[in-house]
Amino acid sequence: MELNLQKNFLHKISIAYKEARETKYWLRLLLETEMINKEIGNKLLFEIEEILRIIGSIQKTTKAKLEAENIKKNQN
């Protein structure tokens, strides 16, 4: 059961990462076309970069745990 929960969590975190990347794309586009204030846009870009680093770290940790569980499961 734990393995399924981790797989589900990883799936949802992966979706969150993709959404954050898309948000970054749109923020950059808005900045380049001067549709938003440069100061606010840069602050938002900084924030989304931080979010991407956090989510990316969670993904790596969760993947490593899943791989370790799979190895442990296959050894038994």
C-alpha positions in Angstrom: 0.0 0.0 0.0 2.8 2.4 0.9 4.3 2.0 -2.5 1.1 2.9 -4.3 0.8 6.1 -2.1 4.3 7.1 -3.0 3.7 6.5 -6.8 0.5 8.5 -6.6 2.4 11.3 -4.7 5.1 11.3 -7.3 2.6 11.6 -10.1 0.9 14.6 -8.5 4.3 16.2 -7.7 5.3 15.7 -11.4 2.1 17.5 -12.5 2.8 20.4 -10.1 6.3 20.7 -11.5 5.0 20.9 -15.1 2.4 23.5 -14.0 5.1 25.6 -12.4 7.3 25.4 -15.5 4.4 26.5 -17.6 3.8 29.4 -15.1 7.4 30.4 -15.6 7.0 30.4 -19.3 4.0 32.7 -19.2 5.7 35.0 -16.7 8.7 35.4 -19.0 6.4 36.0 -21.9 4.5 38.7 -20.0 7.8 40.3 -19.0 9.2 40.3 -22.5 6.1 41.8 -24.0 6.0 44.4 -21.1 2.5 43.3 -20.1 3.4 43.4 -16.4 5.6 45.6 -14.3 9.3 44.6 -14.6 9.9 44.7 -10.8 6.8 42.6 -10.0 7.5 40.2 -12.9 11.1 39.6 -11.7 10.0 39.0 -8.2 7.4 36.5 -9.4 10.1 34.8 -11.5 12.3 34.5 -8.5 9.5 32.9 -6.5 8.6 30.4 -9.3 12.3 29.4 -9.5 12.3 28.7 -5.8 9.1 26.7 -6.2 10.6 24.7 -9.0 13.7 23.9 -6.9 11.6 22.8 -4.0 9.3 20.6 -6.2 12.3 19.2 -8.1 13.9 18.2 -4.8 10.8 16.5 -3.6 10.6 14.6 -6.9 14.2 13.4 -6.6 13.7 12.3 -3.0 10.5 10.5 -3.8 12.0 8.7 -6.8 14.9 7.6 -4.8 12.6 6.2 -2.1 10.6 4.4 -4.7 13.7 2.9 -6.3 15.0 1.8 -2.9 11.6 0.2 -2.1 11.6 -1.6 -5.5 15.1 -3.0 -4.9 14.1 -4.1 -1.4 10.9 -5.7 -2.8 12.8 -7.5 -5.5 15.4 -8.9 -3.1 12.7 -10.5 -0.9 
